Amino acid sequence: MITYNCIHHTVVFVYPHLTLVYPHLTLVYPHLTLVYPHLTLVYPHLTLIYPHLTLVYPHLTLVYPHLTLVYPSPECLCSAEGSLSNVCDPVSGQCPCRPHLQGLTCELCSHGYWNPSSPRGCEPCRCDPTNSHGDTCDQSTGQCQCRSGFGGRTCTECPDNTYGDPLIGCRSCQCAVGGTEPGGCDKRTGACRCRLGVTGARCDACTRGHCDSFPDCEVCPSCFFSLDSNIQNLTLGLERLSSRIPSLPGGSLPTSLGPRIRTLEATLTQIRDSLPLPPSSARQVNDALSQLRRLRDQLDQVDGDLSPQSRAPELGTQLDELQALLDGLGLVYNTKRDALRNSVNSNNAGAFSSIKDAYDDSTDSAKSVDASGKTVEQSKAVRKDALDLQNQVQPANTRELEKLNHQLNTKPDLTPTAKQVCGSVRFAPCTPAQCDGELCPAEGAPPCGRGERCEGALPLGTRAVSDTEEVKDRLKQLNGKITQAAAQIQETQDTANKVRQSTDDLANQMRLARDDLYADLQETRDFVKELKDFLSGETLTVMFQYLQ
């Protein structure tokens, strides 16, 4: 048993293991003394609000020493970003929200705003009023609800996987779908936006360091990167060694040039040994052989140090020139050899005949040249006259050409006509000299809608056709309703005819009943008359009157 004594504002807890459930219990009496220091208070916010409370019964006894309070007051769960403080309404739990935030804990943005987790507060959606279905957007991403033919967060761009100006016409992205990020390509330029591990103009290949299994470009194993690092180090070492080797004329040599040089050298040696050449030709052959030897020595010197990928386009050009020189020397050699053989095998008579024939040919050629002198003079005169005529006509032609070029640069300007015909939004002039971009909107451009300003014969005609189709559909609906109403009217008329027929039958029956009634009445009257005639006494007369 625990005794609660209140003597001179002193409270004594006899049992040390008593547990109070509210840990932050505030005791207002300054003279309150807790005898046992191990007293545990569990609930933090309990406050004794009556400081002048008087305990009437000093010998108050707590019967249940292990009594525990188990229902705490609810804590506020206000959003740290969206609320002004962590103090909420004690009844409803409503937290004080920042501007453009709402909800019990201030975790939602107001209508037309998004991004409640932003430290700056909710941001406006800014949805395009023409291209979107409203001014609301997704609370997390800010994505507006775009109409068909528009995309982007605020519906001012082309839809995903397209690019360009949505008012003129969007084009499809020329990208591999499996290798691009969501959206496909850049909305303005159309450049493909490759996802991680993918490369290429169309995002259709795996990058270095990823397995070649597009579109599943997984990262290569770690052994690949170790090998790649070693290869790069070796490549850098080869580049440093190559920079220290003196470069050859024309650059470095491919490995296939050595056999070509040796073949050229052997051919030139064979020609030099088989034919005594003039001093100039012998000098050229010796120079070529010397240069070939120098090239061969230099090739042997650096052949082991050169990279297999190196090429020498300039040295290849020099070898081609040497080959051409070799071909020319071979032709001279063959010509002189044939002439020597002919001169050795022929006799003097044949030589004299050849000389005479050559003299006759030379004489005829000289006469032909002399005869053509007059023709040459005439051609000179004609050429001079043509030049004079050209000089006379050329200035006028030049002026006309410049005038024509000026006209082509300024008119006809097709931009106003395009606005009148197809509703073009182009402002730059379109002349025969220069007309960049599209003149009319593309086929995929959205038509001008109802209530919007619509320019151009083609858009007006398109909207007229659309309005005609709409009126046609409405007329079809109206015709269906009229047909349905006519059927209902016919059904009503048939019902009315049946009612009228029934009424006529009833009227006929009533008429027959009336005739029968009149007949019975007439018979009654005749019977009464006969009875009156039969009865002649006063008593009978009185009884008859009574009956009437």
C-alpha positions in Angstrom: 0.0 0.0 0.0 1.2 3.5 -0.8 0.3 6.4 1.4 0.1 9.9 -0.1 0.6 12.4 2.7 0.3 16.1 2.3 1.7 17.8 5.4 3.0 21.4 4.9 3.2 20.9 1.2 5.4 17.8 1.5 4.6 14.6 -0.5 6.2 11.3 0.5 6.2 8.3 -1.8 6.7 5.2 0.4 7.3 2.7 -2.4 10.4 3.4 -4.6 9.3 1.3 -7.6 6.2 3.4 -8.3 6.1 4.3 -12.1 4.3 7.4 -13.3 3.5 7.3 -17.1 4.0 11.0 -17.8 7.8 11.8 -17.7 7.6 15.6 -18.1 5.1 16.1 -15.3 5.3 19.6 -14.1 4.6 20.1 -10.4 3.8 23.6 -9.6 4.3 23.5 -5.8 7.9 24.6 -5.0 7.9 22.7 -1.7 7.0 19.4 -3.2 9.7 16.8 -2.2 10.2 13.5 -3.9 11.7 11.2 -1.3 12.7 8.4 -3.8 15.0 9.7 -6.6 14.3 6.7 -8.9 10.8 7.8 -9.6 10.1 7.4 -13.4 7.8 9.8 -15.3 6.9 8.6 -18.8 4.6 11.2 -20.5 6.3 14.5 -21.3 3.6 17.0 -21.7 1.4 16.5 -18.7 1.1 19.8 -16.7 -0.7 20.5 -13.5 -2.5 23.7 -14.4 -3.9 24.6 -11.0 -1.0 25.9 -8.9 -3.2 26.6 -5.8 -4.7 23.1 -5.6 -5.3 22.1 -2.0 -5.3 18.4 -1.0 -8.2 18.1 1.4 -7.5 14.6 2.6 -4.0 14.4 4.0 -4.3 10.7 4.6 -5.2 9.9 1.0 -4.3 6.2 0.2 -3.4 4.9 -3.3 -4.8 1.4 -3.3 -3.1 0.2 -6.5 0.6 0.9 -6.3 1.3 -0.3 -9.9 -1.2 2.0 -11.6 0.0 3.1 -15.1 -1.5 5.7 -17.5 -1.3 4.3 -21.1 -3.0 6.8 -23.4 -0.6 9.7 -24.4 -1.6 12.9 -26.1 -1.1 12.8 -29.9 2.1 14.3 -31.3 2.1 16.8 -34.2 3.5 15.4 -37.5 4.0 18.7 -39.3 6.2 18.6 -42.5 9.5 20.2 -41.8 9.6 21.8 -45.3 5.9 22.8 -45.6 4.9 24.0 -42.2 5.8 27.2 -40.3 6.3 25.4 -37.0 5.9 22.0 -35.4 3.0 23.2 -33.3 -0.4 22.1 -34.5 -4.0 22.6 -33.5 -4.7 20.4 -30.4 -8.2 19.5 -31.6 -7.9 19.0 -35.4 -4.1 18.4 -35.7 -3.9 21.0 -38.5 -0.3 22.4 -38.9 0.4 26.0 -39.9 1.3 25.8 -43.6 3.6 28.0 -45.7 2.2 29.8 -48.8 0.9 27.6 -51.6 0.9 24.5 -49.3 -2.1 22.6 -47.9 -3.0 19.4 -46.1 -3.2 18.4 -42.5 0.6 18.2 -42.2 1.3 20.7 -45.0 2.7 18.0 -47.3 0.7 18.9 -50.5 1.0 21.9 -52.9 -2.0 24.0 -53.7 -3.8 24.0 -57.0 -1.4 25.1 -59.8 1.8 24.4 -57.9 4.2 21.5 -57.5 7.4 20.3 -55.7 6.3 20.4 -52.0 9.8 19.1 -50.9 11.6 22.2 -52.2 13.3 24.4 -49.6 12.0 27.4 -51.5 8.4 26.2 -51.3 6.0 25.1 -54.0 6.7 26.3 -57.5 4.1 27.3 -60.1 3.2 24.7 -62.8 3.3 27.3 -65.6 1.4 25.0 -68.0 0.8 26.5 -71.4 -2.8 27.5 -71.5 -3.2 26.6 -75.1 -1.2 23.4 -75.3 -2.3 21.8 -72.0 -5.6 20.5 -70.6 -5.4 22.7 -67.5 -3.2 24.5 -65.1 -2.6 21.6 -62.8 0.5 19.4 -62.9 2.1 16.4 -61.1 3.0 17.2 -57.5 6.4 15.4 -57.7 7.6 16.0 -61.4 5.7 19.1 -62.4 4.5 17.4 -65.6 1.5 19.2 -67.1 -1.2 17.3 -69.0 -0.4 18.1 -72.6 -2.7 18.0 -75.6 -2.0 15.8 -78.6 1.1 17.0 -80.5 2.8 18.7 -77.6 5.2 17.6 -74.9 7.7 18.8 -72.3 7.0 19.7 -68.7 5.0 22.8 -69.6 3.7 21.5 -72.9 5.7 24.0 -75.0 7.9 21.4 -76.8 7.4 18.4 -79.1 6.3 15.1 -77.6 8.9 12.5 -76.6 11.0 10.9 -79.4 10.3 14.0 -81.6 12.0 17.4 -82.1 11.4 20.8 -83.7 8.8 23.5 -83.3 5.4 22.1 -82.4 3.6 25.0 -84.0 5.3 24.2 -87.4 5.6 20.5 -87.1 7.6 17.9 -85.1 10.0 15.4 -86.7 10.8 12.0 -85.4 14.1 11.4 -83.7 16.5 9.4 -85.8 17.8 7.4 -82.7 17.9 3.9 -81.6 15.1 3.6 -79.0 17.0 1.0 -76.9 20.0 3.3 -76.5 18.5 6.7 -75.7 17.4 8.3 -72.5 13.6 8.9 -71.9 12.6 11.5 -74.4 14.8 10.2 -77.3 16.6 13.3 -78.5 17.2 17.0 -77.9 13.9 18.8 -78.5 15.5 21.6 -80.4 18.3 20.1 -82.4 17.3 16.4 -82.7 20.7 15.2 -81.4 20.3 11.8 -79.8 20.8 11.7 -76.0 22.5 8.4 -75.3 22.1 6.6 -72.0 25.1 5.5 -69.9 27.3 3.0 -71.7 26.0 3.8 -75.2 27.5 5.9 -78.0 27.2 6.8 -81.6 25.3 9.4 -83.6 22.1 7.3 -83.3 23.0 5.8 -79.9 23.3 2.3 -81.4 26.6 1.1 -80.2 28.2 0.3 -76.8 31.0 2.5 -75.5 34.5 1.4 -74.7 34.6 -0.5 -71.4 31.1 -2.0 -72.1 30.3 -5.4 -73.6 29.3 -5.3 -77.3 25.8 -6.6 -76.8 23.7 -3.6 -77.7 21.3 -2.6 -76.2 22.4 -4.5 -73.1 25.7 -2.7 -72.8 26.9 -4.1 -69.5 30.2 -3.0 -67.9 33.2 -5.2 -68.9 34.8 -7.3 -66.2 37.6 -5.8 -64.1 40.3 -7.8 -66.1 39.4 -5.7 -69.2 40.2 -2.4 -67.4 43.5 -3.9 -66.2 44.5 -5.0 -69.7 43.3 -1.6 -71.2 45.4 0.3 -68.6 48.5 -1.8 -69.6 47.9 -1.2 -73.3 47.5 2.6 -72.8 50.8 2.6 -70.8 52.6 0.7 -73.6 51.1 3.1 -76.2 52.4 6.1 -74.3 55.8 4.5 -74.1 55.9 3.9 -77.8 54.9 7.5 -78.5 57.7 8.8 -76.4 60.2 6.5 -78.2 58.9 7.5 -81.6 59.3 11.2 -80.7 63.0 10.6 -80.0 63.6 8.9 -83.4 64.6 11.3 -86.2 61.8 11.4 -88.8 62.5 10.3 -92.4 61.8 12.4 -95.4 58.1 12.2 -96.1 57.3 10.7 -92.7 57.5 7.2 -91.3 57.4 4.1 -93.5 54.9 1.3 -93.6 56.4 -2.2 -93.4 55.4 -3.0 -97.0 57.7 -0.3 -98.6 61.0 -2.2 -98.0 60.3 -4.8 -100.7 59.2 -2.1 -103.2 62.4 -0.1 -102.7 64.6 -3.2 -103.2 62.6 -4.1 -106.4 63.1 -0.6 -107.8 66.8 -0.8 -107.0 67.3 -4.1 -108.7 65.4 -3.0 -111.8 67.5 0.2 -112.1 70.7 -1.7 -111.8 69.6 -4.1 -114.5 68.8 -1.2 -116.9 72.1 0.5 -116.2 74.1 -2.6 -116.8 72.3 -3.6 -120.1 72.4 -0.2 -121.8 75.0 2.5 -122.0 73.0 5.6 -121.4 73.8 9.3 -122.1 75.5 11.1 -119.2 72.3 12.9 -118.1 70.3 9.6 -118.0 73.1 7.8 -116.2 73.3 10.6 -113.7 69.6 10.4 -113.0 69.8 6.6 -112.5 72.7 7.0 -110.2 70.9 9.7 -108.2 67.8 7.5 -108.0 69.9 4.5 -106.8 71.7 6.6 -104.2 68.4 7.9 -102.9 67.0 4.4 -102.8 70.0 3.2 -100.8 69.7 6.1 -98.3 66.0 5.3 -97.9 66.7 1.6 -97.4 69.4 2.3 -94.8 67.1 4.7 -92.9 64.3 2.1 -93.2 66.5 -0.6 -91.7 67.5 1.8 -88.9 64.0 2.7 -87.7 62.0 -0.3 -88.9 62.2 -2.0 -85.5 61.2 1.1 -83.6 58.2 2.1 -85.7 54.6 1.3 -84.7 52.8 -1.1 -87.1 49.9 1.5 -87.5 52.2 4.2 -88.9 51.9 5.2 -92.5 53.9 7.4 -94.9 51.7 8.9 -97.7 54.5 11.4 -98.7 57.1 8.7 -99.1 54.6 6.7 -101.1 54.3 9.7 -103.4 58.0 9.8 -103.9 58.1 6.1 -104.7 55.3 6.7 -107.3 57.5 9.4 -108.9 60.5 7.1 -108.9 58.3 4.4 -110.5 57.2 6.9 -113.2 60.9 7.8 -113.8 61.7 4.2 -114.0 58.9 3.6 -116.6 60.2 6.5 -118.7 63.8 5.2 -118.6 62.5 1.8 -119.6 60.6 3.3 -122.6 63.7 5.2 -123.7 65.7 2.0 -123.4 63.3 0.0 -125.5 63.1 2.7 -128.2 66.8 3.0 -128.6 67.3 -0.7 -128.5 64.8 -1.2 -131.3 66.4 1.6 -133.3 69.8 0.1 -132.9 68.6 -3.3 -134.0 67.0 -1.8 -137.1 70.0 0.2 -138.1 72.3 -2.9 -137.7 70.1 -5.2 -139.8 69.3 -2.8 -142.7 71.5 -1.9 -145.7 72.6 1.4 -147.1 69.8 1.5 -149.7 67.2 1.0 -147.1 68.7 3.8 -145.0 68.8 6.1 -148.0 65.2 5.3 -148.8 64.2 6.0 -145.2 66.1 9.3 -145.2 64.4 10.3 -148.5 60.9 9.4 -147.2 61.6 11.4 -144.1 62.7 14.4 -146.2 59.6 14.3 -148.3 57.4 14.1 -145.2 59.2 17.1 -143.8 58.8 19.1 -147.0 55.1 18.3 -147.1 54.7 19.3 -143.5 56.5 22.6 -144.1 54.1 23.4 -147.1 51.1 22.6 -144.9 52.4 24.9 -142.2 52.9 27.7 -144.7 49.4 27.2 -146.2 47.9 27.3 -142.7 49.4 30.7 -142.0 46.5 32.5 -143.8 44.0 30.5 -141.9 45.7 31.4 -138.7 45.6 35.1 -139.6 41.9 34.9 -140.4 41.2 33.2 -137.1 43.0 35.9 -135.3 40.9 38.6 -137.0 37.7 36.7 -136.2 38.8 36.3 -132.6 39.5 40.0 -132.4 36.1 40.9 -133.8 34.5 38.5 -131.3 36.4 40.1 -128.4 35.3 43.6 -129.5 31.7 42.4 -129.8 31.9 40.8 -126.3 33.3 44.0 -124.8 30.4 46.0 -126.4 27.7 43.6 -125.2 29.2 42.6 -121.8 28.5 45.8 -119.8 24.8 45.7 -120.8 24.6 42.0 -120.0 26.3 42.6 -116.6 23.8 45.4 -115.7 20.9 43.2 -116.7 22.3 40.3 -114.8 22.8 42.4 -111.6 19.3 43.8 -112.0 17.9 40.2 -112.4 19.9 39.1 -109.3 18.5 42.0 -107.3 15.0 41.1 -108.4 15.5 37.5 -107.4 16.8 38.6 -104.0 13.7 40.8 -103.3 10.8 39.4 -105.2 8.6 37.6 -105.6 8.3 37.2 -101.8 6.2 34.1 -101.2 5.9 34.7 -97.4 2.6 36.8 -97.7 1.2 34.3 -100.2 2.0 31.4 -97.8 0.3 33.2 -95.0 -2.8 33.6 -97.1 -2.8 30.1 -98.5 -1.5 27.8 -95.7 -1.5 30.1 -92.6 2.3 30.2 -92.4 3.9 31.7 -89.3 7.0 32.6 -91.2 8.4 36.1 -91.0 11.6 35.8 -93.0 11.2 36.6 -96.8 11.1 33.7 -99.2 12.6 34.7 -102.6 14.0 32.6 -105.4 17.5 33.6 -104.3 17.1 32.4 -100.7 14.3 30.6 -98.9 15.6 28.8 -95.8 13.4 26.6 -93.7 9.8 25.4 -94.3 7.4 27.8 -96.1 4.2 26.1 -94.9 3.5 24.2 -91.6 4.3 20.5 -91.8 1.6 17.9 -92.2 1.9 17.0 -88.5 1.2 20.5 -87.3 -2.0 20.8 -85.2 -4.9 22.7 -87.0 -6.3 25.9 -85.7 -8.9 25.0 -83.1 -12.3 26.4 -82.4 -12.2 30.0 -81.0 -8.7 30.6 -82.2 -7.6 32.9 -84.9 -7.2 31.0 -88.1 -5.4 32.5 -91.1 -4.8 31.0 -94.6 -7.1 29.5 -97.1 -5.9 26.0 -96.4 -6.4 26.1 -92.6 -9.8 27.8 -93.1 -10.8 25.2 -95.6 -9.6 22.5 -93.3 -11.6 23.9 -90.4 -14.6 24.3 -92.7 -14.3 20.7 -93.6 -14.1 19.8 -90.0 -17.1 22.0 -89.2 -19.0 20.4 -92.0 -18.2 16.9 -90.7 -19.3 18.0 -87.3 -22.6 19.5 -88.6 -23.1 16.3 -90.7 -22.7 14.2 -87.5 -25.1 16.4 -85.6 -27.6 16.2 -88.5 -27.3 12.4 -88.4 -28.0 12.5 -84.6 -30.9 14.9 -85.1 -32.3 12.7 -87.9 -32.1 9.7 -85.6 -33.9 11.6 -82.9 -36.6 12.8 -85.4 -37.0 9.2 -86.6 -37.4 8.0 -83.0 -39.9 10.8 -82.3 -41.8 9.9 -85.4 -42.0 6.3 -84.3 -43.2 7.5 -80.9 -45.8 9.8 -82.5 -47.0 6.9 -84.7 -47.3 4.7 -81.7 -49.2 7.4 -79.9 -51.5 7.9 -82.9 -52.2 4.1 -83.0 -53.0 4.2 -79.3 -55.3 7.2 -79.8 -57.0 5.4 -82.7 -57.6 2.4 -80.5 -59.0 4.6 -77.7 -61.2 6.4 -80.2 -62.5 3.1 -81.6 -63.2 1.9 -78.0 -65.0 5.2 -77.4 -67.1 4.8 -80.5 -68.0 1.2 -79.5 -68.9 2.4 -76.0 -71.0 5.3 -77.5 -72.8 2.8 -79.8 -73.5 0.6 -76.8 -74.8 3.6 -74.8 -76.9 4.6 -77.8 -78.4 1.1 -78.0 -79.0 1.1 -74.3 -80.7 4.5 -74.5 -82.9 3.3 -77.4 -83.8 0.2 -75.3 -84.5 2.5 -72.3 -86.6 4.8 -74.4 -88.5 1.8 -75.8 -89.1 0.4 -72.3 -90.2 3.9 -71.2 -92.6 4.2 -74.1 -94.0 0.8 -73.3 -94.4 1.8 -69.7 -96.2 5.0 -70.7 -98.5 3.0 -73.1 -99.2 0.5 -70.3 -100.0 3.4 -67.9 -102.3 5.0 -70.4 -104.1 1.7 -71.0 -104.3 1.3 -67.2 -105.7 4.8 -66.9 -108.3 4.1 -69.5 -109.1 0.8 -67.8 -109.5 2.3 -64.4 -112.2 4.8 -64.2 -112.8 5.1 -60.4 -111.5 7.9 -58.2 -109.6 5.5 -56.0 -107.8 4.1 -59.0 -107.3 7.6 -60.2 -105.7 8.6 -56.9 -103.5 5.5 -56.9 -102.4 6.3 -60.4 -101.5 9.8 -59.5 -99.6 8.5 -56.5 -97.7 6.1 -58.8 -96.8 9.0 -61.1 
